[in-house]
Amino acid sequence: MKDLFAKIYKDKGPLGKWASQAEGYFVFPKLEGEISNRMKFQGKDVITWSINDYLGLANHPEVRKVDAEAAAAYGSAYPMGARMMSGHTDLHEQLQNELAEFVGKEATYLLNFGYQGMVSTVDALVSKDDIIVYDVDSHACIIDGVRLHMGKRFTFKHNDIESLEKNLERATKMAEQTGGGILVISEGVFGMRGEQGRLKEIVALKKKYNFRLFVDDAHGFGTLGATGAGAGQEQGVQDEIDVYFATFAKSMASTGAFIAADKEIIDYLKYNLRSQMFAKSLQMQLVVGALKRLDMLRTMPELKENLWKIVNALQSGLKERGFDIGTTQSCVTPVYLKGSIPEAMALVKDLRENHGIFCSIVVYPVIPKGLILLRMIPTASHTLKDVEETLEAFSAIRSRLEDGTYKRVSAKLMEMMGES
Ligand SMILES: Cc1ncc(COP(=O)(O)O)c(C=O)c1O
């Protein structure tokens, strides 16, 4: 019989195999200093384009003050226990009520982490007779939620309404046999490429098919819509989203998340979300911090305006210089370049060491082989000067990519890795 660990010793996985070259630099990098547009990486100043602090709240003095006061008042333990048992407070309820009003739903329920919360919301919404139809490019937390489902599931091609409809037809036939219902899952904004989920068109299919819609709006909350209520508000279909999810880990610059829906649905979910029933409640420090941040989202529209000023300057500047930024419809700004993984490594190193630009790099298997995706997250704390410097740097690295500089630099690395 094989040792359980035999496969681990042999194969570190598609990303893990790069660990000795990549760790500490390309993956698990340590950004130091206060969270901001400019931080330090390995002792050097860099403009940071990889932090989801959309509204620049992470290091806002008012936020820092409230966080510190809440920590002094409550510590990081309070309240102890799961919400249902001993971890419930007035402030948890107040935050839920304020969030419900903000996103235009009857009720919300707090989640101690978005990821686990999404997994168990999917799990709680369906039983084995139900059918899930979800976008093939869904975030891992949706996929993991679907993995728990004991019944049938279908994927539809990314943001492809024709494919969704085909799968809804299949799902409808199947549901008629099983006696179950259908749950459709999409994202408000797809976090890698920045496209919005086609919520308006998905909702329009409700006239023809009987399903409920669950939307993960991690990147839309706070950044899209007239009041920042997200992609549903932006597309005018917030009311038709049956269950809405957002995390505090992006616009709110914190930890925690929530789901929003009709009161009867939330009342059901709060008794059936295993990730919340059997885990510690969101600590008070985070609840008080979230109340403050939500108040700022409501009362300081300039935060979102500043964000979009930077988004527009960055995206139009990249387009004017002929960069391919794909089909983004949100703040998420992907830049697609052609090259191998070693070339991508040389390019990112050049960006960080010689131009002081820090952004995330995404390569195969997350995106197709031969493509390099530099993923940029503009925030309200960036300046137009940051944008200008970054555009200059991007033009420079593109020239070096095209004249083969990175190929030469990386040839040695490719040899070492046995790749061609
Ligand atoms: C689309 C999406 N859903 C869910 C999550 C998970 O949220 P959290 O970080 O609160 O666990 C993320 C990442 O933060 C995300 O990008």
The ligand as an SDF file (V2000), in Angstrom:
LIG
                    3D

 16 16  0  0  0  0  0  0  0  0999 V2000
  -15.5740   36.7110   -5.4920 C   0  0  0  0  0  0  0  0  0  0  0  0
  -15.1510   36.4380   -4.0850 C   0  0  0  0  0  0  0  0  0  0  0  0
  -15.9960   35.7940   -3.2630 N   0  0  0  0  0  0  0  0  0  0  0  0
  -15.6580   35.5160   -1.9990 C   0  0  0  0  0  0  0  0  0  0  0  0
  -14.4360   35.8590   -1.4690 C   0  0  0  0  0  0  0  0  0  0  0  0
  -14.0840   35.4440   -0.0770 C   0  0  0  0  0  0  0  0  0  0  0  0
  -14.2400   36.4770    0.8280 O   0  0  0  0  0  0  0  0  0  0  0  0
  -13.4050   36.5090    2.2020 P   0  0  0  0  0  0  0  0  0  0  0  0
  -12.0680   37.0720    1.8780 O   0  0  0  0  0  0  0  0  0  0  0  0
  -14.2420   37.3900    3.0810 O   0  0  0  0  0  0  0  0  0  0  0  0
  -13.3150   35.1140    2.7320 O   0  0  0  0  0  0  0  0  0  0  0  0
  -13.5310   36.5380   -2.2990 C   0  0  0  0  0  0  0  0  0  0  0  0
  -12.2020   36.9650   -1.7820 C   0  0  0  0  0  0  0  0  0  0  0  0
  -12.0360   37.7200   -0.8840 O   0  0  0  0  0  0  0  0  0  0  0  0
  -13.9010   36.8460   -3.6180 C   0  0  0  0  0  0  0  0  0  0  0  0
  -13.0590   37.4920   -4.4410 O   0  0  0  0  0  0  0  0  0  0  0  0
  1  2  1  0
  2  3  1  0
  2 15  2  0
  3  4  2  0
  4  5  1  0
  5  6  1  0
  5 12  2  0
  6  7  1  0
  7  8  1  0
  8  9  2  0
  8 10  1  0
  8 11  1  0
 12 13  1  0
 12 15  1  0
 13 14  2  0
 15 16  1  0
M  END
$$$$
